[in-house]
Amino acid sequence: MNIELNQIQTEIVRSAIASGKYSNAEAVIAEMISLFQIKRMREQIAIGAQQIANGQITDGESVFYDLQSRLTR
């Protein structure tokens, strides 16, 4: 896959490589994607924590009973 970076993004990648931590642009982009995924997971966890705080929860036994009922239909 080929992607185009703007001037600022290109400089960020070059700077990261120049730091010696990354050997090439692919390594920098891979780390950025990983960090993006971690950020999204943290956002989802925060949403779940807020739902729990608001009492928006379902008892685990109810969930498994519902799933089992769907499977045996």
N, CA, C and O atoms as a CHARMM CRD file, in Angstrom:
* protein
*
  292
    1    1 MET  N      0.84100  -1.16800   0.00000 PROA 1      0.00000
    2    1 MET  CA     0.00000   0.00000   0.00000 PROA 1      0.00000
    3    1 MET  C      0.88700   1.23200   0.00000 PROA 1      0.00000
    4    1 MET  O      1.87600   1.30500   0.72900 PROA 1      0.00000
    5    2 ASN  N      0.52800   2.16800  -0.80500 PROA 2      0.00000
    6    2 ASN  CA     1.25100   3.43000  -0.84000 PROA 2      0.00000
    7    2 ASN  C      0.38000   4.50800  -0.22400 PROA 2      0.00000
    8    2 ASN  O     -0.81400   4.59400  -0.50700 PROA 2      0.00000
    9    3 ILE  N      0.98200   5.32400   0.61400 PROA 3      0.00000
   10    3 ILE  CA     0.24900   6.43600   1.21300 PROA 3      0.00000
   11    3 ILE  C      1.03400   7.71300   0.98500 PROA 3      0.00000
   12    3 ILE  O      2.26000   7.69800   0.87200 PROA 3      0.00000
   13    4 GLU  N      0.31200   8.81000   0.91900 PROA 4      0.00000
   14    4 GLU  CA     0.96100  10.10600   0.77500 PROA 4      0.00000
   15    4 GLU  C      0.87600  10.84600   2.09600 PROA 4      0.00000
   16    4 GLU  O     -0.18700  10.92500   2.71200 PROA 4      0.00000
   17    5 LEU  N      1.99000  11.37800   2.51900 PROA 5      0.00000
   18    5 LEU  CA     2.04400  12.15300   3.75000 PROA 5      0.00000
   19    5 LEU  C      2.20100  13.62500   3.40000 PROA 5      0.00000
   20    5 LEU  O      2.84200  13.97700   2.41000 PROA 5      0.00000
   21    6 ASN  N      1.60700  14.47600   4.22500 PROA 6      0.00000
   22    6 ASN  CA     1.83900  15.90000   3.99000 PROA 6      0.00000
   23    6 ASN  C      3.22300  16.25900   4.53100 PROA 6      0.00000
   24    6 ASN  O      3.92100  15.41200   5.08700 PROA 6      0.00000
   25    7 GLN  N      3.60400  17.50500   4.36300 PROA 7      0.00000
   26    7 GLN  CA     4.96000  17.93400   4.73500 PROA 7      0.00000
   27    7 GLN  C      5.22900  17.73800   6.22900 PROA 7      0.00000
   28    7 GLN  O      6.31200  17.29400   6.61200 PROA 7      0.00000
   29    8 ILE  N      4.26700  18.06100   7.05500 PROA 8      0.00000
   30    8 ILE  CA     4.45700  17.91800   8.50500 PROA 8      0.00000
   31    8 ILE  C      4.58900  16.45500   8.88400 PROA 8      0.00000
   32    8 ILE  O      5.45800  16.10000   9.68000 PROA 8      0.00000
   33    9 GLN  N      3.74400  15.60200   8.32900 PROA 9      0.00000
   34    9 GLN  CA     3.80200  14.17300   8.62000 PROA 9      0.00000
   35    9 GLN  C      5.13000  13.57900   8.15700 PROA 9      0.00000
   36    9 GLN  O      5.73300  12.76200   8.85300 PROA 9      0.00000
   37   10 THR  N      5.57700  14.00100   6.97500 PROA 10     0.00000
   38   10 THR  CA     6.84900  13.51700   6.44900 PROA 10     0.00000
   39   10 THR  C      7.99700  13.89800   7.37600 PROA 10     0.00000
   40   10 THR  O      8.89900  13.09600   7.61600 PROA 10     0.00000
   41   11 GLU  N      7.96300  15.11900   7.89400 PROA 11     0.00000
   42   11 GLU  CA     9.02300  15.56400   8.80700 PROA 11     0.00000
   43   11 GLU  C      8.98300  14.78200  10.11300 PROA 11     0.00000
   44   11 GLU  O     10.03000  14.47000  10.68000 PROA 11     0.00000
   45   12 ILE  N      7.79300  14.46500  10.59100 PROA 12     0.00000
   46   12 ILE  CA     7.67800  13.66200  11.81300 PROA 12     0.00000
   47   12 ILE  C      8.31300  12.29700  11.60000 PROA 12     0.00000
   48   12 ILE  O      9.05400  11.81500  12.45600 PROA 12     0.00000
   49   13 VAL  N      8.02900  11.67700  10.47200 PROA 13     0.00000
   50   13 VAL  CA     8.60000  10.35700  10.16800 PROA 13     0.00000
   51   13 VAL  C     10.11300  10.45800  10.04000 PROA 13     0.00000
   52   13 VAL  O     10.84200   9.64000  10.60100 PROA 13     0.00000
   53   14 ARG  N     10.58500  11.44800   9.31100 PROA 14     0.00000
   54   14 ARG  CA    12.04200  11.61800   9.15100 PROA 14     0.00000
   55   14 ARG  C     12.72300  11.85300  10.49500 PROA 14     0.00000
   56   14 ARG  O     13.79000  11.30200  10.76300 PROA 14     0.00000
   57   15 SER  N     12.10600  12.66500  11.32700 PROA 15     0.00000
   58   15 SER  CA    12.67800  12.95200  12.64500 PROA 15     0.00000
   59   15 SER  C     12.73600  11.68700  13.50700 PROA 15     0.00000
   60   15 SER  O     13.70500  11.45900  14.23100 PROA 15     0.00000
   61   16 ALA  N     11.69000  10.87700  13.41600 PROA 16     0.00000
   62   16 ALA  CA    11.66700   9.63000  14.18600 PROA 16     0.00000
   63   16 ALA  C     12.78000   8.69300  13.72900 PROA 16     0.00000
   64   16 ALA  O     13.43500   8.05100  14.55000 PROA 16     0.00000
   65   17 ILE  N     12.99000   8.61900  12.42600 PROA 17     0.00000
   66   17 ILE  CA    14.07000   7.77400  11.89700 PROA 17     0.00000
   67   17 ILE  C     15.42300   8.33900  12.32800 PROA 17     0.00000
   68   17 ILE  O     16.31600   7.58800  12.72000 PROA 17     0.00000
   69   18 ALA  N     15.57200   9.65900  12.25400 PROA 18     0.00000
   70   18 ALA  CA    16.83600  10.30600  12.63100 PROA 18     0.00000
   71   18 ALA  C     17.16400  10.09400  14.10600 PROA 18     0.00000
   72   18 ALA  O     18.33300  10.12700  14.49200 PROA 18     0.00000
   73   19 SER  N     16.13700   9.87400  14.93400 PROA 19     0.00000
   74   19 SER  CA    16.37700   9.66300  16.35500 PROA 19     0.00000
   75   19 SER  C     17.10300   8.34900  16.61600 PROA 19     0.00000
   76   19 SER  O     17.68100   8.14900  17.68400 PROA 19     0.00000
   77   20 GLY  N     17.06700   7.45200  15.62500 PROA 20     0.00000
   78   20 GLY  CA    17.72300   6.16600  15.76700 PROA 20     0.00000
   79   20 GLY  C     16.83200   5.07400  16.33500 PROA 20     0.00000
   80   20 GLY  O     17.22700   3.90900  16.37600 PROA 20     0.00000
   81   21 LYS  N     15.65600   5.43400  16.76400 PROA 21     0.00000
   82   21 LYS  CA    14.74800   4.44300  17.34100 PROA 21     0.00000
   83   21 LYS  C     14.11700   3.57200  16.25100 PROA 21     0.00000
   84   21 LYS  O     13.77800   2.41500  16.50300 PROA 21     0.00000
   85   22 TYR  N     13.96100   4.11200  15.06500 PROA 22     0.00000
   86   22 TYR  CA    13.32100   3.39900  13.96200 PROA 22     0.00000
   87   22 TYR  C     14.28400   3.28600  12.79400 PROA 22     0.00000
   88   22 TYR  O     15.06000   4.20000  12.51500 PROA 22     0.00000
   89   23 SER  N     14.21900   2.14900  12.11700 PROA 23     0.00000
   90   23 SER  CA    15.14600   1.93200  11.00200 PROA 23     0.00000
   91   23 SER  C     14.60900   2.44400   9.67700 PROA 23     0.00000
   92   23 SER  O     15.37700   2.71400   8.75400 PROA 23     0.00000
   93   24 ASN  N     13.28600   2.58000   9.58000 PROA 24     0.00000
   94   24 ASN  CA    12.70000   3.04300   8.31900 PROA 24     0.00000
   95   24 ASN  C     11.29200   3.58200   8.56600 PROA 24     0.00000
   96   24 ASN  O     10.76300   3.50300   9.67500 PROA 24     0.00000
   97   25 ALA  N     10.70100   4.13000   7.50500 PROA 25     0.00000
   98   25 ALA  CA     9.37200   4.72900   7.61300 PROA 25     0.00000
   99   25 ALA  C      8.31400   3.69000   7.99100 PROA 25     0.00000
  100   25 ALA  O      7.37600   3.99500   8.72800 PROA 25     0.00000
  101   26 GLU  N      8.46600   2.47500   7.49000 PROA 26     0.00000
  102   26 GLU  CA     7.49600   1.43100   7.79300 PROA 26     0.00000
  103   26 GLU  C      7.42300   1.15600   9.29400 PROA 26     0.00000
  104   26 GLU  O      6.34100   0.93500   9.83700 PROA 26     0.00000
  105   27 ALA  N      8.57800   1.17000   9.96100 PROA 27     0.00000
  106   27 ALA  CA     8.61500   0.93600  11.41000 PROA 27     0.00000
  107   27 ALA  C      7.92700   2.07300  12.15700 PROA 27     0.00000
  108   27 ALA  O      7.23200   1.84000  13.14600 PROA 27     0.00000
  109   28 VAL  N      8.12000   3.29200  11.68700 PROA 28     0.00000
  110   28 VAL  CA     7.47500   4.44700  12.31500 PROA 28     0.00000
  111   28 VAL  C      5.96400   4.34600  12.15900 PROA 28     0.00000
  112   28 VAL  O      5.22300   4.52800  13.12500 PROA 28     0.00000
  113   29 ILE  N      5.51000   4.05700  10.95400 PROA 29     0.00000
  114   29 ILE  CA     4.07600   3.95200  10.68800 PROA 29     0.00000
  115   29 ILE  C      3.46800   2.80000  11.48300 PROA 29     0.00000
  116   29 ILE  O      2.36800   2.94000  12.01600 PROA 29     0.00000
  117   30 ALA  N      4.16200   1.66600  11.57300 PROA 30     0.00000
  118   30 ALA  CA     3.66200   0.52300  12.34500 PROA 30     0.00000
  119   30 ALA  C      3.45900   0.91200  13.80600 PROA 30     0.00000
  120   30 ALA  O      2.45600   0.54300  14.41700 PROA 30     0.00000
  121   31 GLU  N      4.40800   1.65500  14.36300 PROA 31     0.00000
  122   31 GLU  CA     4.27500   2.10600  15.75900 PROA 31     0.00000
  123   31 GLU  C      3.10800   3.06900  15.90600 PROA 31     0.00000
  124   31 GLU  O      2.36000   2.99700  16.88000 PROA 31     0.00000
  125   32 MET  N      2.95100   3.96100  14.95300 PROA 32     0.00000
  126   32 MET  CA     1.84300   4.90800  15.00600 PROA 32     0.00000
  127   32 MET  C      0.49900   4.19000  14.96500 PROA 32     0.00000
  128   32 MET  O     -0.42600   4.54900  15.69400 PROA 32     0.00000
  129   33 ILE  N      0.39500   3.18800  14.12000 PROA 33     0.00000
  130   33 ILE  CA    -0.84700   2.41200  14.03700 PROA 33     0.00000
  131   33 ILE  C     -1.09600   1.69500  15.35800 PROA 33     0.00000
  132   33 ILE  O     -2.22700   1.65700  15.84400 PROA 33     0.00000
  133   34 SER  N     -0.05800   1.13400  15.93300 PROA 34     0.00000
  134   34 SER  CA    -0.18800   0.45500  17.22100 PROA 34     0.00000
  135   34 SER  C     -0.67200   1.41500  18.30200 PROA 34     0.00000
  136   34 SER  O     -1.55000   1.07400  19.09600 PROA 34     0.00000
  137   35 LEU  N     -0.10400   2.60300  18.33000 PROA 35     0.00000
  138   35 LEU  CA    -0.51400   3.60500  19.31700 PROA 35     0.00000
  139   35 LEU  C     -1.95100   4.04900  19.07600 PROA 35     0.00000
  140   35 LEU  O     -2.69300   4.30000  20.02600 PROA 35     0.00000
  141   36 PHE  N     -2.34300   4.14600  17.82000 PROA 36     0.00000
  142   36 PHE  CA    -3.72200   4.49300  17.48300 PROA 36     0.00000
  143   36 PHE  C     -4.67700   3.42600  17.99400 PROA 36     0.00000
  144   36 PHE  O     -5.73600   3.74000  18.53800 PROA 36     0.00000
  145   37 GLN  N     -4.30300   2.16800  17.81800 PROA 37     0.00000
  146   37 GLN  CA    -5.15100   1.07400  18.30300 PROA 37     0.00000
  147   37 GLN  C     -5.26800   1.10300  19.82200 PROA 37     0.00000
  148   37 GLN  O     -6.35000   0.88300  20.36600 PROA 37     0.00000
  149   38 ILE  N     -4.17000   1.37000  20.50200 PROA 38     0.00000
  150   38 ILE  CA    -4.19000   1.46400  21.96100 PROA 38     0.00000
  151   38 ILE  C     -5.10000   2.60400  22.40400 PROA 38     0.00000
  152   38 ILE  O     -5.86300   2.46200  23.36000 PROA 38     0.00000
  153   39 LYS  N     -5.01500   3.73800  21.70400 PROA 39     0.00000
  154   39 LYS  CA    -5.86900   4.88600  22.02400 PROA 39     0.00000
  155   39 LYS  C     -7.33600   4.51300  21.86400 PROA 39     0.00000
  156   39 LYS  O     -8.15500   4.86000  22.71400 PROA 39     0.00000
  157   40 ARG  N     -7.67900   3.81600  20.79600 PROA 40     0.00000
  158   40 ARG  CA    -9.07200   3.41900  20.57300 PROA 40     0.00000
  159   40 ARG  C     -9.54700   2.44600  21.64500 PROA 40     0.00000
  160   40 ARG  O    -10.68900   2.53500  22.09600 PROA 40     0.00000
  161   41 MET  N     -8.68000   1.51200  22.06100 PROA 41     0.00000
  162   41 MET  CA    -9.05800   0.58000  23.12100 PROA 41     0.00000
  163   41 MET  C     -9.30500   1.32700  24.42800 PROA 41     0.00000
  164   41 MET  O    -10.26000   1.02500  25.14400 PROA 41     0.00000
  165   42 ARG  N     -8.45900   2.29000  24.74000 PROA 42     0.00000
  166   42 ARG  CA    -8.63900   3.07200  25.96600 PROA 42     0.00000
  167   42 ARG  C     -9.95300   3.84900  25.92500 PROA 42     0.00000
  168   42 ARG  O    -10.63900   3.97500  26.93900 PROA 42     0.00000
  169   43 GLU  N    -10.30000   4.36800  24.74800 PROA 43     0.00000
  170   43 GLU  CA   -11.56900   5.07600  24.60800 PROA 43     0.00000
  171   43 GLU  C    -12.73700   4.12800  24.85600 PROA 43     0.00000
  172   43 GLU  O    -13.70100   4.49200  25.53000 PROA 43     0.00000
  173   44 GLN  N    -12.65500   2.91300  24.31400 PROA 44     0.00000
  174   44 GLN  CA   -13.71300   1.93300  24.51600 PROA 44     0.00000
  175   44 GLN  C    -13.81600   1.51700  25.98500 PROA 44     0.00000
  176   44 GLN  O    -14.91600   1.33900  26.51000 PROA 44     0.00000
  177   45 ILE  N    -12.67800   1.36600  26.63400 PROA 45     0.00000
  178   45 ILE  CA   -12.66800   1.03500  28.06400 PROA 45     0.00000
  179   45 ILE  C    -13.30600   2.16600  28.86700 PROA 45     0.00000
  180   45 ILE  O    -14.07400   1.91300  29.79600 PROA 45     0.00000
  181   46 ALA  N    -12.99100   3.40800  28.51400 PROA 46     0.00000
  182   46 ALA  CA   -13.57000   4.55600  29.21100 PROA 46     0.00000
  183   46 ALA  C    -15.08600   4.58100  29.03300 PROA 46     0.00000
  184   46 ALA  O    -15.81700   4.88700  29.97500 PROA 46     0.00000
  185   47 ILE  N    -15.55700   4.26300  27.83800 PROA 47     0.00000
  186   47 ILE  CA   -17.00400   4.20500  27.59400 PROA 47     0.00000
  187   47 ILE  C    -17.62800   3.12800  28.47500 PROA 47     0.00000
  188   47 ILE  O    -18.65500   3.35900  29.11200 PROA 47     0.00000
  189   48 GLY  N    -17.00600   1.95600  28.50800 PROA 48     0.00000
  190   48 GLY  CA   -17.51300   0.86700  29.33900 PROA 48     0.00000
  191   48 GLY  C    -17.52000   1.22600  30.81100 PROA 48     0.00000
  192   48 GLY  O    -18.47100   0.90800  31.52500 PROA 48     0.00000
  193   49 ALA  N    -16.47300   1.88300  31.26900 PROA 49     0.00000
  194   49 ALA  CA   -16.39900   2.28900  32.67600 PROA 49     0.00000
  195   49 ALA  C    -17.50200   3.29200  32.99400 PROA 49     0.00000
  196   49 ALA  O    -18.10200   3.24200  34.06800 PROA 49     0.00000
  197   50 GLN  N    -17.76400   4.19500  32.06600 PROA 50     0.00000
  198   50 GLN  CA   -18.82300   5.17600  32.27400 PROA 50     0.00000
  199   50 GLN  C    -20.19100   4.49600  32.30000 PROA 50     0.00000
  200   50 GLN  O    -21.05400   4.86100  33.09800 PROA 50     0.00000
  201   51 GLN  N    -20.38600   3.50900  31.42900 PROA 51     0.00000
  202   51 GLN  CA   -21.64300   2.76200  31.42900 PROA 51     0.00000
  203   51 GLN  C    -21.84100   2.02500  32.75700 PROA 51     0.00000
  204   51 GLN  O    -22.94800   1.99100  33.29600 PROA 51     0.00000
  205   52 ILE  N    -20.77500   1.44500  33.27000 PROA 52     0.00000
  206   52 ILE  CA   -20.85700   0.76600  34.56400 PROA 52     0.00000
  207   52 ILE  C    -21.21400   1.77600  35.65500 PROA 52     0.00000
  208   52 ILE  O    -22.06900   1.50900  36.50000 PROA 52     0.00000
  209   53 ALA  N    -20.55800   2.93300  35.63100 PROA 53     0.00000
  210   53 ALA  CA   -20.82600   3.96900  36.62900 PROA 53     0.00000
  211   53 ALA  C    -22.27300   4.45000  36.55600 PROA 53     0.00000
  212   53 ALA  O    -22.85600   4.83900  37.56800 PROA 53     0.00000
  213   54 ASN  N    -22.85300   4.42300  35.34800 PROA 54     0.00000
  214   54 ASN  CA   -24.24200   4.84900  35.15200 PROA 54     0.00000
  215   54 ASN  C    -25.23800   3.73000  35.42400 PROA 54     0.00000
  216   54 ASN  O    -26.44800   3.92400  35.30500 PROA 54     0.00000
  217   55 GLY  N    -24.72100   2.54800  35.79300 PROA 55     0.00000
  218   55 GLY  CA   -25.60600   1.42500  36.06600 PROA 55     0.00000
  219   55 GLY  C    -26.09600   0.71700  34.81900 PROA 55     0.00000
  220   55 GLY  O    -27.03800  -0.07300  34.88400 PROA 55     0.00000
  221   56 GLN  N    -25.46800   0.98900  33.68700 PROA 56     0.00000
  222   56 GLN  CA   -25.86100   0.37300  32.42300 PROA 56     0.00000
  223   56 GLN  C    -25.11500  -0.94400  32.24800 PROA 56     0.00000
  224   56 GLN  O    -24.25000  -1.07900  31.38300 PROA 56     0.00000
  225   57 ILE  N    -25.46800  -1.90300  33.08400 PROA 57     0.00000
  226   57 ILE  CA   -24.79000  -3.19500  33.03900 PROA 57     0.00000
  227   57 ILE  C    -25.81400  -4.31000  32.97500 PROA 57     0.00000
  228   57 ILE  O    -26.97900  -4.13700  33.33200 PROA 57     0.00000
  229   58 THR  N    -25.35300  -5.44600  32.51700 PROA 58     0.00000
  230   58 THR  CA   -26.19200  -6.64200  32.48000 PROA 58     0.00000
  231   58 THR  C    -25.47600  -7.73700  33.24600 PROA 58     0.00000
  232   58 THR  O    -24.27200  -7.93700  33.08700 PROA 58     0.00000
  233   59 ASP  N    -26.21300  -8.43500  34.06600 PROA 59     0.00000
  234   59 ASP  CA   -25.66100  -9.53400  34.82900 PROA 59     0.00000
  235   59 ASP  C    -25.07100 -10.57800  33.87500 PROA 59     0.00000
  236   59 ASP  O    -25.69500 -10.92500  32.87200 PROA 59     0.00000
  237   60 GLY  N    -23.89200 -11.07100  34.18100 PROA 60     0.00000
  238   60 GLY  CA   -23.21500 -12.05100  33.33100 PROA 60     0.00000
  239   60 GLY  C    -24.03000 -13.30400  33.09300 PROA 60     0.00000
  240   60 GLY  O    -24.05300 -13.82500  31.97800 PROA 60     0.00000
  241   61 GLU  N    -24.69400 -13.79200  34.11500 PROA 61     0.00000
  242   61 GLU  CA   -25.51300 -14.99400  33.96800 PROA 61     0.00000
  243   61 GLU  C    -26.63400 -14.76400  32.96700 PROA 61     0.00000
  244   61 GLU  O    -26.97700 -15.66600  32.20200 PROA 61     0.00000
  245   62 SER  N    -27.20700 -13.57300  32.96300 PROA 62     0.00000
  246   62 SER  CA   -28.26900 -13.25000  32.00600 PROA 62     0.00000
  247   62 SER  C    -27.75000 -13.26200  30.57900 PROA 62     0.00000
  248   62 SER  O    -28.42600 -13.72900  29.66200 PROA 62     0.00000
  249   63 VAL  N    -26.55700 -12.75000  30.40500 PROA 63     0.00000
  250   63 VAL  CA   -25.95100 -12.72300  29.07100 PROA 63     0.00000
  251   63 VAL  C    -25.73000 -14.14400  28.57300 PROA 63     0.00000
  252   63 VAL  O    -26.08600 -14.46600  27.43900 PROA 63     0.00000
  253   64 PHE  N    -25.15400 -14.98800  29.40100 PROA 64     0.00000
  254   64 PHE  CA   -24.89500 -16.36500  28.97900 PROA 64     0.00000
  255   64 PHE  C    -26.19000 -17.13400  28.74600 PROA 64     0.00000
  256   64 PHE  O    -26.26400 -17.95100  27.82800 PROA 64     0.00000
  257   65 TYR  N    -27.20200 -16.88700  29.55600 PROA 65     0.00000
  258   65 TYR  CA   -28.50000 -17.54500  29.36300 PROA 65     0.00000
  259   65 TYR  C    -29.09000 -17.13800  28.01400 PROA 65     0.00000
  260   65 TYR  O    -29.60300 -17.97700  27.27400 PROA 65     0.00000
  261   66 ASP  N    -29.01100 -15.84300  27.70000 PROA 66     0.00000
  262   66 ASP  CA   -29.52500 -15.34100  26.42700 PROA 66     0.00000
  263   66 ASP  C    -28.77000 -15.95500  25.25200 PROA 66     0.00000
  264   66 ASP  O    -29.38300 -16.37000  24.26900 PROA 66     0.00000
  265   67 LEU  N    -27.45600 -16.01200  25.34800 PROA 67     0.00000
  266   67 LEU  CA   -26.65000 -16.60800  24.27900 PROA 67     0.00000
  267   67 LEU  C    -26.98300 -18.08800  24.09800 PROA 67     0.00000
  268   67 LEU  O    -27.10900 -18.56900  22.97200 PROA 67     0.00000
  269   68 GLN  N    -27.12300 -18.80000  25.20100 PROA 68     0.00000
  270   68 GLN  CA   -27.44000 -20.21300  25.13000 PROA 68     0.00000
  271   68 GLN  C    -28.82000 -20.42800  24.50800 PROA 68     0.00000
  272   68 GLN  O    -29.01900 -21.35700  23.72500 PROA 68     0.00000
  273   69 SER  N    -29.75500 -19.57200  24.85800 PROA 69     0.00000
  274   69 SER  CA   -31.09000 -19.67600  24.28400 PROA 69     0.00000
  275   69 SER  C    -31.06500 -19.45800  22.77600 PROA 69     0.00000
  276   69 SER  O    -31.77000 -20.14000  22.03100 PROA 69     0.00000
  277   70 ARG  N    -30.26100 -18.51400  22.33400 PROA 70     0.00000
  278   70 ARG  CA   -30.14600 -18.25200  20.88500 PROA 70     0.00000
  279   70 ARG  C    -29.52000 -19.42100  20.15500 PROA 70     0.00000
  280   70 ARG  O    -29.91900 -19.74000  19.03500 PROA 70     0.00000
  281   71 LEU  N    -28.55100 -20.06100  20.77000 PROA 71     0.00000
  282   71 LEU  CA   -27.86300 -21.19000  20.12500 PROA 71     0.00000
  283   71 LEU  C    -28.72700 -22.44200  20.02300 PROA 71     0.00000
  284   71 LEU  O    -28.55100 -23.25500  19.11500 PROA 71     0.00000
  285   72 THR  N    -29.65700 -22.59100  20.95600 PROA 72     0.00000
  286   72 THR  CA   -30.47400 -23.81100  20.96800 PROA 72     0.00000
  287   72 THR  C    -31.77700 -23.66500  20.19600 PROA 72     0.00000
  288   72 THR  O    -32.58100 -24.59700  20.16100 PROA 72     0.00000
  289   73 ARG  N    -31.99400 -22.53400  19.58900 PROA 73     0.00000
  290   73 ARG  CA   -33.21700 -22.31800  18.80300 PROA 73     0.00000
  291   73 ARG  C    -33.16100 -23.07900  17.50800 PROA 73     0.00000
  292   73 ARG  O    -34.10100 -23.02000  16.71600 PROA 73     0.00000
